[in-house]
Amino acid sequence: MTGLNLPLPPEVEMIYLDNGATSFPKPQEVYEQMDRFYRRAGVNPGRSGFDLCLEAGSMLDETRALLCEFFGGADPNRLVFGYNSTDALNLAIWGIISPGDHIVTTRLEHNAVLRPLWKLEQMGCPVDWVDFDDSGYVDPREIAKRLRNDTRAVVMNHASNVVGTVQDAAAVGRACRERGVVFILDASQSAGMIPVKIDELCADIVCFTGHKSLMGPMGIGGMYVREGIDIRHTRAGGTGVNSIQRNHLDEYPYRMEYGTPNLPGVAGLNAGVKWVNKIGLGAIHEHEMALWKILRDGLAEIEGVAMYCAGDISGGGRISVLSFNVDGLEAANTGTMLDVDHDIACRTGLHCTPMVHERLGTDKIHGAARFGIGPFNNEEQIKKVIEAVAEIAEGQRRRR
């Protein structure tokens, strides 16, 4: 049996396995705090001195401190809020890279990284794309080999949203630190699932989103920026502080924040992170990976099912997403059958990671189906999922 036994809300009638995209359901505390706080103090924080404004500002400050500690940071003011990881990654990439700078990244990246880097490459910034092996891992030594005198930054995915492998970010970070290269870590999938401590990973900028394993709502995320790293302004606007100044403020967090913040999102993220801390990262990850192993072993027994980089987990270095295909079926059709016939939700397609699917060869069949296990899933659900995939595969064999 697996470790957690979290009750599902009665509203959730299907088996939800798209937690790699967005965690669902959220802990009850998240819904309650968003509703309660927004009704009580849903005003613009930091713009006036009346009591509700101060209460709203206190929620921002408390959540900064909470996340700063969560990521092992030293200064809560360097915890910057944004919309999500994509927003934070774009602020970091465009604010660090200058024309002609060399960049190193991997072929495991999400379009949140790929598209800004492809654009920079078109603008004259050389980019090295480091491949991953057949097990889904990037060799940190290969990244270190690509570092040059003109290398400005390494941008890397901490945990793959397609094959679930966790990269040795600490080894990459040490190589970057030795060469004075900025290390930007995309923790979209890892934050809230495994420890992400900025000093232990030798990261300079950690970008995160709230709506995945941090159990918060959509529309809130951000980054932690290490002391000594300054990101150029690529936006400007109101901060509610020192409004007479014509240039956007240089001090953090205002340096990277613009306009009215997503206060309901911050309140929900506050509750989500507290819930993760209460349950424990280790307990959550152990539960999810136990279910992942049941799922992986069950699918391995089904004729005509192919999984990708779903190897042994005894050494760790993995999160609870699993991508697969049924022989002869488009991934989208597999997903439709799971949804319509079995009330199972999963993600299908290229998962915003075209280079991963090119490497796996699944780009030619329009990607793969992906299960993303979350803390509210249980063993009974996983067994039903295995039975459903077996039924789909058997039906496909009969049609051939």
C-alpha positions as CSV (number, residue, x, y, z in Angstrom):
1,M,0.0,0.0,0.0
2,T,1.1,3.6,-0.6
3,G,1.7,6.1,2.2
4,L,-0.9,8.9,1.8
5,N,-4.7,8.4,2.0
6,L,-6.1,11.8,1.1
7,P,-9.8,11.9,0.6
8,L,-11.0,13.1,-2.8
9,P,-13.6,15.9,-2.8
10,P,-17.0,14.6,-4.0
11,E,-16.9,17.0,-6.9
12,V,-14.0,15.0,-8.5
13,E,-15.8,12.2,-10.4
14,M,-13.1,11.2,-12.8
15,I,-9.6,9.8,-12.3
16,Y,-7.4,12.9,-12.8
17,L,-3.9,12.1,-14.0
18,D,-2.9,15.4,-15.6
19,N,-1.1,16.7,-12.5
20,G,2.0,17.4,-14.6
21,A,0.0,20.2,-16.2
22,T,-1.9,21.4,-13.2
23,S,-2.5,19.7,-9.8
24,F,-6.1,18.9,-9.2
25,P,-7.9,18.9,-6.9
26,K,-6.2,21.4,-4.6
27,P,-6.2,21.0,-0.9
28,Q,-9.3,22.3,0.7
29,E,-7.3,24.9,2.6
30,V,-6.3,26.6,-0.7
31,Y,-9.9,27.1,-1.8
32,E,-11.0,28.3,1.6
33,Q,-8.1,30.8,2.0
34,M,-8.5,32.3,-1.5
35,D,-12.2,32.8,-0.9
36,R,-11.9,34.0,2.7
37,F,-8.9,36.3,2.1
38,Y,-10.2,37.9,-1.1
39,R,-13.6,38.6,0.5
40,R,-12.0,40.2,3.5
41,A,-8.9,41.9,2.2
42,G,-9.1,41.9,-1.6
43,V,-7.7,45.4,-2.0
44,N,-4.6,46.7,-3.7
45,P,-1.6,46.0,-1.4
46,G,1.1,48.5,-0.7
47,R,-0.6,51.5,-2.3
48,S,-2.2,53.1,0.8
49,G,-2.0,53.0,4.5
50,F,-5.5,51.9,5.6
51,D,-5.9,48.7,7.5
52,L,-7.1,46.4,4.7
53,C,-4.3,47.6,2.4
54,L,-1.8,46.8,5.2
55,E,-3.4,43.3,5.6
56,A,-3.1,42.7,1.9
57,G,0.6,43.7,2.0
58,S,1.2,41.4,4.9
59,M,0.0,38.5,2.8
60,L,2.5,39.3,0.1
61,D,5.3,39.7,2.7
62,E,4.4,36.5,4.5
63,T,4.3,34.5,1.3
64,R,7.6,35.9,0.1
65,A,9.2,34.8,3.4
66,L,7.5,31.4,3.1
67,L,8.7,30.8,-0.4
68,C,12.2,32.2,0.4
69,E,12.6,29.6,3.1
70,F,11.1,26.9,0.9
71,F,13.8,27.5,-1.7
72,G,16.5,28.0,0.8
73,G,17.0,31.7,0.0
74,A,18.6,34.3,2.2
75,D,16.5,37.4,1.4
76,P,12.7,37.4,1.0
77,N,12.9,40.5,-1.0
78,R,14.6,38.6,-3.8
79,L,11.6,36.3,-4.1
80,V,9.7,37.9,-7.0
81,F,6.1,37.1,-8.0
82,G,5.0,36.7,-11.6
83,Y,2.3,34.9,-13.5
84,N,4.0,31.5,-13.8
85,S,7.3,29.8,-14.8
86,T,7.1,31.0,-18.4
87,D,6.7,34.6,-17.2
88,A,9.6,34.2,-14.8
89,L,11.9,32.4,-17.4
90,N,11.2,35.1,-20.0
91,L,12.1,37.9,-17.5
92,A,15.3,36.0,-16.5
93,I,16.4,35.1,-20.0
94,W,15.7,38.4,-21.7
95,G,17.1,40.3,-18.7
96,I,20.4,38.3,-18.5
97,I,21.3,37.6,-22.2
98,S,22.8,40.4,-24.3
99,P,23.4,40.3,-28.1
100,G,26.3,38.0,-28.9
101,D,26.2,36.1,-25.6
102,H,26.6,32.3,-25.8
103,I,24.0,30.1,-24.1
104,V,24.0,26.5,-23.1
105,T,20.7,24.5,-22.7
106,T,19.4,21.0,-23.2
107,R,17.0,19.2,-25.5
108,L,14.7,18.4,-22.6
109,E,13.5,21.9,-22.3
110,H,9.9,23.2,-22.4
111,N,8.9,25.9,-25.0
112,A,9.1,28.4,-22.1
113,V,12.8,28.1,-22.6
114,L,13.1,26.9,-26.2
115,R,11.1,29.7,-27.8
116,P,13.0,32.6,-26.1
117,L,16.3,30.9,-27.0
118,W,15.3,30.2,-30.6
119,K,14.5,33.9,-30.9
120,L,17.8,34.9,-29.3
121,E,19.6,32.5,-31.7
122,Q,18.0,34.2,-34.6
123,M,19.2,37.5,-33.2
124,G,22.9,36.3,-33.2
125,C,23.2,34.6,-29.8
126,P,24.9,31.2,-30.3
127,V,23.1,28.4,-28.4
128,D,24.5,24.9,-27.6
129,W,21.8,22.2,-27.3
130,V,23.0,19.3,-25.1
131,D,21.3,16.0,-25.7
132,F,19.9,13.5,-23.2
133,D,20.7,9.8,-23.1
134,D,18.4,6.9,-23.7
135,S,17.4,6.9,-20.0
136,G,16.4,10.6,-20.1
137,Y,19.4,12.1,-18.4
138,V,21.8,14.9,-19.4
139,D,25.4,14.4,-18.5
140,P,26.6,17.4,-16.5
141,R,30.0,16.9,-18.0
142,E,28.6,17.5,-21.4
143,I,27.2,20.9,-20.3
144,A,30.5,21.8,-18.6
145,K,32.3,21.0,-21.9
146,R,30.2,23.5,-23.8
147,L,31.0,26.4,-21.5
148,R,33.1,29.1,-23.3
149,N,34.6,32.4,-22.4
150,D,31.6,34.1,-23.9
151,T,29.0,31.9,-22.2
152,R,26.6,34.1,-20.3
153,A,24.1,31.5,-19.0
154,V,23.0,27.9,-18.7
155,V,19.3,27.4,-18.8
156,M,18.1,24.0,-17.7
157,N,15.0,22.0,-16.8
158,H,15.3,20.5,-13.3
159,A,12.7,17.7,-14.0
160,S,11.3,16.7,-17.3
161,N,7.6,17.1,-17.9
162,V,7.6,14.3,-20.4
163,V,9.9,11.5,-19.1
164,G,10.1,12.6,-15.5
165,T,13.8,12.5,-15.0
166,V,15.5,14.8,-12.5
167,Q,18.8,16.2,-13.7
168,D,21.9,16.6,-11.6
169,A,21.4,20.4,-11.3
170,A,24.0,20.7,-8.5
171,A,26.8,19.4,-10.7
172,V,25.8,21.8,-13.5
173,G,25.5,24.6,-11.0
174,R,29.0,24.0,-9.6
175,A,30.5,24.1,-13.1
176,C,28.7,27.3,-13.8
177,R,29.8,28.9,-10.5
178,E,33.4,28.0,-11.3
179,R,33.3,29.7,-14.7
180,G,31.2,32.7,-13.6
181,V,28.2,31.6,-15.8
182,V,24.7,32.5,-14.7
183,F,22.7,29.3,-14.0
184,I,18.9,29.6,-14.6
185,L,17.0,26.6,-13.3
186,D,13.4,25.8,-14.5
187,A,11.8,24.2,-11.4
188,S,8.3,24.1,-12.9
189,Q,7.9,20.3,-12.3
190,S,10.2,19.9,-9.4
191,A,9.1,22.6,-7.0
192,G,6.8,21.0,-4.5
193,M,7.7,17.5,-5.5
194,I,11.4,17.3,-4.5
195,P,13.7,19.6,-2.6
196,V,14.8,22.7,-4.6
197,K,17.3,24.6,-2.5
198,I,19.1,27.4,-4.4
199,D,22.5,27.1,-2.6
200,E,22.6,23.3,-2.7
201,L,22.0,23.4,-6.4
202,C,24.4,26.3,-7.0
203,A,21.6,28.0,-8.9
204,D,21.5,31.8,-9.5
205,I,17.8,32.0,-10.5
206,V,15.1,29.5,-9.7
207,C,11.9,29.9,-11.7
208,F,8.7,28.3,-10.4
209,T,5.0,28.1,-10.9
210,G,2.3,27.8,-8.3
211,H,-0.3,25.7,-10.0
212,K,1.6,22.4,-10.2
213,S,3.1,20.6,-7.2
214,L,3.1,23.7,-5.0
215,M,-0.7,23.1,-5.0
216,G,-1.6,26.7,-5.6
217,P,-3.9,28.3,-8.2
218,M,-3.2,29.2,-11.8
219,G,-1.8,32.6,-12.6
220,I,0.8,32.8,-9.9
221,G,4.5,31.9,-9.9
222,G,7.8,33.7,-9.9
223,M,11.5,33.3,-9.2
224,Y,14.2,33.6,-6.6
225,V,17.2,35.6,-7.6
226,R,20.4,35.0,-5.8
227,E,22.3,37.9,-4.2
228,G,24.7,39.4,-6.7
229,I,22.6,38.6,-9.7
230,D,20.9,41.5,-11.3
231,I,18.4,41.1,-14.1
232,R,17.9,44.0,-16.6
233,H,14.6,45.7,-16.8
234,T,12.6,44.5,-19.8
235,R,9.3,46.0,-18.5
236,A,8.4,49.0,-16.5
237,G,5.4,50.3,-14.6
238,G,3.7,50.9,-11.3
239,T,5.0,49.5,-8.1
240,G,3.2,51.6,-5.5
241,V,6.6,52.7,-4.2
242,N,8.6,55.9,-5.0
243,S,6.2,56.9,-7.8
244,I,8.1,60.2,-8.5
245,Q,11.0,58.2,-9.9
246,R,10.9,58.2,-13.7
247,N,12.8,54.9,-14.2
248,H,11.6,51.6,-12.9
249,L,13.0,50.8,-9.4
250,D,16.2,48.9,-9.2
251,E,15.7,47.3,-5.8
252,Y,14.1,43.9,-5.4
253,P,11.3,42.7,-5.4
254,Y,10.1,45.8,-7.2
255,R,12.8,45.5,-9.9
256,M,11.0,42.5,-11.3
257,E,7.4,43.2,-10.4
258,Y,5.1,45.4,-12.3
259,G,1.6,46.7,-11.6
260,T,-1.0,45.2,-9.3
261,P,-0.1,41.7,-8.1
262,N,-2.3,38.6,-8.2
263,L,-3.3,38.8,-4.6
264,P,-5.9,36.0,-4.7
265,G,-3.2,33.8,-6.3
266,V,-0.7,34.7,-3.7
267,A,-3.2,33.8,-0.9
268,G,-3.9,30.5,-2.6
269,L,-0.2,29.8,-3.1
270,N,0.5,30.6,0.6
271,A,-2.0,27.9,1.6
272,G,-0.7,25.5,-1.0
273,V,2.9,25.7,0.2
274,K,1.8,25.4,3.8
275,W,-0.1,22.2,2.9
276,V,3.0,20.8,1.2
277,N,5.1,21.6,4.2
278,K,2.5,20.0,6.5
279,I,2.3,16.7,4.5
280,G,6.0,16.7,3.8
281,L,7.9,16.7,0.5
282,G,9.3,13.2,1.3
283,A,5.9,11.7,2.0
284,I,4.3,13.2,-1.1
285,H,7.1,12.1,-3.4
286,E,7.3,8.6,-1.8
287,H,3.5,8.2,-2.3
288,E,3.5,9.4,-5.9
289,M,6.5,7.3,-6.9
290,A,5.0,4.1,-5.3
291,L,2.0,4.7,-7.5
292,W,4.2,5.4,-10.5
293,K,6.0,2.1,-10.1
294,I,2.6,0.2,-9.9
295,L,1.6,2.1,-13.1
296,R,4.9,1.5,-14.9
297,D,5.0,-2.2,-14.0
298,G,1.3,-2.7,-15.0
299,L,1.7,-1.0,-18.4
300,A,4.9,-3.0,-19.0
301,E,2.8,-6.2,-19.0
302,I,0.5,-4.9,-21.7
303,E,1.3,-6.0,-25.3
304,G,1.6,-3.1,-27.7
305,V,2.3,-0.4,-25.0
306,A,5.6,1.5,-25.3
307,M,6.9,3.7,-22.5
308,Y,9.6,6.3,-22.7
309,C,12.6,6.5,-20.3
310,A,10.7,4.7,-17.7
311,G,13.6,2.8,-16.1
312,D,14.5,1.8,-12.6
313,I,13.7,4.2,-9.8
314,S,15.9,2.7,-7.1
315,G,18.5,5.4,-7.5
316,G,15.9,8.3,-7.3
317,G,16.2,11.2,-9.8
318,R,12.6,10.9,-11.0
319,I,9.2,12.5,-10.6
320,S,5.8,10.9,-11.1
321,V,5.1,11.5,-14.8
322,L,5.0,8.7,-17.3
323,S,4.6,9.0,-21.1
324,F,3.5,6.1,-23.3
325,N,1.8,5.1,-26.6
326,V,-0.4,2.3,-27.7
327,D,0.9,0.7,-30.9
328,G,-1.0,1.9,-33.9
329,L,-2.9,4.7,-32.1
330,E,-2.4,8.4,-32.2
331,A,-1.8,9.7,-28.7
332,A,-4.8,12.0,-29.0
333,N,-7.0,9.0,-29.8
334,T,-5.7,7.1,-26.7
335,G,-6.5,10.1,-24.6
336,T,-10.0,10.4,-26.0
337,M,-10.7,6.7,-25.3
338,L,-9.4,7.1,-21.7
339,D,-11.6,10.1,-21.2
340,V,-14.9,9.1,-23.0
341,D,-14.9,5.4,-22.1
342,H,-13.1,5.3,-18.8
343,D,-13.4,8.8,-17.2
344,I,-9.6,9.1,-17.0
345,A,-7.9,12.5,-17.7
346,C,-4.4,12.6,-19.2
347,R,-2.3,14.8,-21.4
348,T,-1.6,14.0,-25.0
349,G,0.5,15.6,-27.7
350,L,4.0,17.1,-27.7
351,H,3.7,18.6,-24.2
352,C,5.3,21.8,-25.4
353,T,8.7,19.9,-25.7
354,P,9.2,19.3,-29.4
355,M,12.9,18.5,-29.0
356,V,12.2,15.7,-26.5
357,H,9.7,14.1,-28.9
358,E,12.1,14.5,-31.8
359,R,14.7,12.6,-29.8
360,L,12.2,9.9,-28.8
361,G,10.9,9.6,-32.3
362,T,7.4,10.3,-31.1
363,D,7.1,13.6,-33.1
364,K,6.2,11.5,-36.1
365,I,3.1,10.2,-34.3
366,H,2.2,13.6,-32.8
367,G,3.7,12.9,-29.4
368,A,2.6,10.6,-26.6
369,A,0.0,10.2,-23.9
370,R,1.2,11.3,-20.4
371,F,0.0,10.3,-16.9
372,G,0.9,12.8,-14.2
373,I,0.3,11.3,-10.7
374,G,-0.5,13.7,-7.8
375,P,-0.9,13.4,-4.0
376,F,-4.7,12.8,-4.2
377,N,-4.4,9.8,-6.5
378,N,-4.6,6.3,-5.0
379,E,-3.8,2.7,-5.8
380,E,-7.3,1.7,-6.7
381,Q,-7.3,4.5,-9.3
382,I,-4.0,3.4,-10.8
383,K,-5.2,-0.2,-11.1
384,K,-8.3,1.0,-13.0
385,V,-6.0,3.0,-15.3
386,I,-3.9,-0.1,-16.1
387,E,-7.1,-2.0,-16.9
388,A,-8.3,0.8,-19.1
389,V,-5.0,0.9,-21.1
390,A,-5.1,-2.9,-21.4
391,E,-8.6,-2.8,-22.8
392,I,-7.6,-0.1,-25.3
393,A,-4.5,-2.0,-26.4
394,E,-6.5,-5.2,-26.8
395,G,-9.1,-3.5,-28.9
396,Q,-6.4,-2.1,-31.1
397,R,-4.8,-5.6,-31.6
398,R,-8.2,-7.0,-32.6
399,R,-8.6,-4.3,-35.2
400,R,-5.2,-5.0,-36.8
